[in-house]
Amino acid sequence: MSKTSLKEFLGGGQAEAPVKEEKPLPDYVSIKVKVHPDDHRRLSDLAKAERPSSLQDLGVEGFNRVLAERGLPPLRPYKEG
């Protein structure tokens, strides 16, 4: 019986790592914010009461206020579709 290593048996030399395909970055990414169910209900009610709005709009408004307080530019507008 020959003393051949598994590496030699399977093809010898240096094994090349598979080439990772570069994927284009998405236009937008989503983030998750966890809140208590009662707070979710309050936020949803607030978004609907102030104007025809959504939690998305309310969240962006809040993030933009925090950015403005720190002298940073606002988030870019999100456009669905």
PyRosetta script that sets phi, psi and omega in degrees:
from pyrosetta import init, pose_from_sequence

init()
pose = pose_from_sequence("MSKTSLKEFLGGGQAEAPVKEEKPLPDYVSIKVKVHPDDHRRLSDLAKAERPSSLQDLGVEGFNRVLAERGLPPLRPYKEG")
pose.set_psi(1, 133.4)
pose.set_omega(1, -178.5)
pose.set_phi(2, -84.0)
pose.set_psi(2, 153.3)
pose.set_omega(2, 179.8)
pose.set_phi(3, -100.5)
pose.set_psi(3, 79.3)
pose.set_omega(3, -179.9)
pose.set_phi(4, -105.6)
pose.set_psi(4, 133.6)
pose.set_omega(4, 178.7)
pose.set_phi(5, -73.6)
pose.set_psi(5, 159.2)
pose.set_omega(5, 177.6)
pose.set_phi(6, -59.7)
pose.set_psi(6, -39.7)
pose.set_omega(6, 179.8)
pose.set_phi(7, -60.5)
pose.set_psi(7, -45.0)
pose.set_omega(7, 178.7)
pose.set_phi(8, -65.5)
pose.set_psi(8, -41.1)
pose.set_omega(8, -179.2)
pose.set_phi(9, -61.6)
pose.set_psi(9, -40.2)
pose.set_omega(9, -176.7)
pose.set_phi(10, -82.1)
pose.set_psi(10, -2.9)
pose.set_omega(10, 176.5)
pose.set_phi(11, 145.3)
pose.set_psi(11, 3.5)
pose.set_omega(11, 173.4)
pose.set_phi(12, 74.4)
pose.set_psi(12, -140.8)
pose.set_omega(12, -175.7)
pose.set_phi(13, -9.9)
pose.set_psi(13, -160.1)
pose.set_omega(13, -176.8)
pose.set_phi(14, -73.1)
pose.set_psi(14, 128.1)
pose.set_omega(14, 174.8)
pose.set_phi(15, -85.6)
pose.set_psi(15, 132.2)
pose.set_omega(15, -180.0)
pose.set_phi(16, -87.4)
pose.set_psi(16, 139.8)
pose.set_omega(16, 176.7)
pose.set_phi(17, -70.4)
pose.set_psi(17, 142.2)
pose.set_omega(17, 178.6)
pose.set_phi(18, -61.3)
pose.set_psi(18, 144.0)
pose.set_omega(18, 179.9)
pose.set_phi(19, -75.3)
pose.set_psi(19, 126.2)
pose.set_omega(19, 179.5)
pose.set_phi(20, -85.0)
pose.set_psi(20, 124.7)
pose.set_omega(20, -179.4)
pose.set_phi(21, -74.8)
pose.set_psi(21, 129.8)
pose.set_omega(21, 179.1)
pose.set_phi(22, -79.2)
pose.set_psi(22, 127.0)
pose.set_omega(22, 178.9)
pose.set_phi(23, -101.6)
pose.set_psi(23, 142.1)
pose.set_omega(23, 177.0)
pose.set_phi(24, -66.9)
pose.set_psi(24, 146.4)
pose.set_omega(24, 178.3)
pose.set_phi(25, -70.4)
pose.set_psi(25, 143.5)
pose.set_omega(25, 177.7)
pose.set_phi(26, -70.4)
pose.set_psi(26, 158.5)
pose.set_omega(26, 177.3)
pose.set_phi(27, -64.6)
pose.set_psi(27, -35.5)
pose.set_omega(27, -178.2)
pose.set_phi(28, -141.5)
pose.set_psi(28, 153.7)
pose.set_omega(28, 172.4)
pose.set_phi(29, -122.3)
pose.set_psi(29, 153.2)
pose.set_omega(29, 179.1)
pose.set_phi(30, -102.0)
pose.set_psi(30, 152.7)
pose.set_omega(30, 175.3)
pose.set_phi(31, -125.1)
pose.set_psi(31, 156.7)
pose.set_omega(31, -177.8)
pose.set_phi(32, -116.7)
pose.set_psi(32, 133.2)
pose.set_omega(32, 175.5)
pose.set_phi(33, -121.7)
pose.set_psi(33, 123.3)
pose.set_omega(33, -179.5)
pose.set_phi(34, -94.3)
pose.set_psi(34, 128.4)
pose.set_omega(34, 177.6)
pose.set_phi(35, -134.9)
pose.set_psi(35, 161.0)
pose.set_omega(35, 176.8)
pose.set_phi(36, -65.1)
pose.set_psi(36, 145.7)
pose.set_omega(36, -180.0)
pose.set_phi(37, -53.1)
pose.set_psi(37, -38.5)
pose.set_omega(37, 178.2)
pose.set_phi(38, -64.6)
pose.set_psi(38, -39.1)
pose.set_omega(38, 178.3)
pose.set_phi(39, -68.5)
pose.set_psi(39, -35.5)
pose.set_omega(39, 176.3)
pose.set_phi(40, -60.5)
pose.set_psi(40, -43.5)
pose.set_omega(40, 178.9)
pose.set_phi(41, -62.7)
pose.set_psi(41, -44.3)
pose.set_omega(41, 179.5)
pose.set_phi(42, -62.8)
pose.set_psi(42, -42.9)
pose.set_omega(42, -179.9)
pose.set_phi(43, -65.4)
pose.set_psi(43, -40.9)
pose.set_omega(43, 177.6)
pose.set_phi(44, -62.5)
pose.set_psi(44, -44.4)
pose.set_omega(44, 178.6)
pose.set_phi(45, -61.7)
pose.set_psi(45, -41.7)
pose.set_omega(45, 179.2)
pose.set_phi(46, -63.0)
pose.set_psi(46, -45.0)
pose.set_omega(46, -179.5)
pose.set_phi(47, -61.1)
pose.set_psi(47, -40.1)
pose.set_omega(47, -179.0)
pose.set_phi(48, -75.7)
pose.set_psi(48, -33.8)
pose.set_omega(48, -175.9)
pose.set_phi(49, -73.8)
pose.set_psi(49, -38.3)
pose.set_omega(49, -175.3)
pose.set_phi(50, -70.4)
pose.set_psi(50, -37.2)
pose.set_omega(50, -179.0)
pose.set_phi(51, -174.8)
pose.set_psi(51, 167.8)
pose.set_omega(51, 173.1)
pose.set_phi(52, -63.9)
pose.set_psi(52, 99.8)
pose.set_omega(52, -171.6)
pose.set_phi(53, -137.9)
pose.set_psi(53, -172.7)
pose.set_omega(53, 178.6)
pose.set_phi(54, -145.3)
pose.set_psi(54, 170.3)
pose.set_omega(54, 174.9)
pose.set_phi(55, -63.1)
pose.set_psi(55, -31.1)
pose.set_omega(55, 175.9)
pose.set_phi(56, -58.0)
pose.set_psi(56, -50.5)
pose.set_omega(56, -179.2)
pose.set_phi(57, -63.0)
pose.set_psi(57, -42.3)
pose.set_omega(57, -179.5)
pose.set_phi(58, -64.1)
pose.set_psi(58, -42.2)
pose.set_omega(58, 178.7)
pose.set_phi(59, -64.2)
pose.set_psi(59, -44.3)
pose.set_omega(59, 179.3)
pose.set_phi(60, -62.9)
pose.set_psi(60, -41.1)
pose.set_omega(60, 177.8)
pose.set_phi(61, -59.4)
pose.set_psi(61, -43.8)
pose.set_omega(61, 179.1)
pose.set_phi(62, -65.5)
pose.set_psi(62, -44.9)
pose.set_omega(62, 178.0)
pose.set_phi(63, -61.9)
pose.set_psi(63, -40.2)
pose.set_omega(63, -179.9)
pose.set_phi(64, -65.5)
pose.set_psi(64, -35.1)
pose.set_omega(64, 176.3)
pose.set_phi(65, -63.9)
pose.set_psi(65, -43.6)
pose.set_omega(65, 179.0)
pose.set_phi(66, -63.9)
pose.set_psi(66, -43.0)
pose.set_omega(66, 178.7)
pose.set_phi(67, -62.7)
pose.set_psi(67, -43.0)
pose.set_omega(67, -179.8)
pose.set_phi(68, -63.0)
pose.set_psi(68, -40.6)
pose.set_omega(68, 178.4)
pose.set_phi(69, -59.4)
pose.set_psi(69, -27.8)
pose.set_omega(69, -178.7)
pose.set_phi(70, -98.8)
pose.set_psi(70, 7.9)
pose.set_omega(70, 177.8)
pose.set_phi(71, 72.5)
pose.set_psi(71, 26.0)
pose.set_omega(71, -179.2)
pose.set_phi(72, -106.5)
pose.set_psi(72, 154.2)
pose.set_omega(72, -179.8)
pose.set_phi(73, -67.9)
pose.set_psi(73, 154.9)
pose.set_omega(73, -179.5)
pose.set_phi(74, -72.0)
pose.set_psi(74, 168.5)
pose.set_omega(74, 175.0)
pose.set_phi(75, -66.0)
pose.set_psi(75, 151.3)
pose.set_omega(75, 174.1)
pose.set_phi(76, -70.6)
pose.set_psi(76, 147.7)
pose.set_omega(76, -179.5)
pose.set_phi(77, -64.9)
pose.set_psi(77, 140.8)
pose.set_omega(77, 176.5)
pose.set_phi(78, -92.4)
pose.set_psi(78, 129.2)
pose.set_omega(78, 178.8)
pose.set_phi(79, -122.0)
pose.set_psi(79, 118.3)
pose.set_omega(79, 178.8)
pose.set_phi(80, -73.2)
pose.set_psi(80, 150.7)
pose.set_omega(80, 174.5)
pose.set_phi(81, 89.9)
pose.dump_pdb("model.pdb")
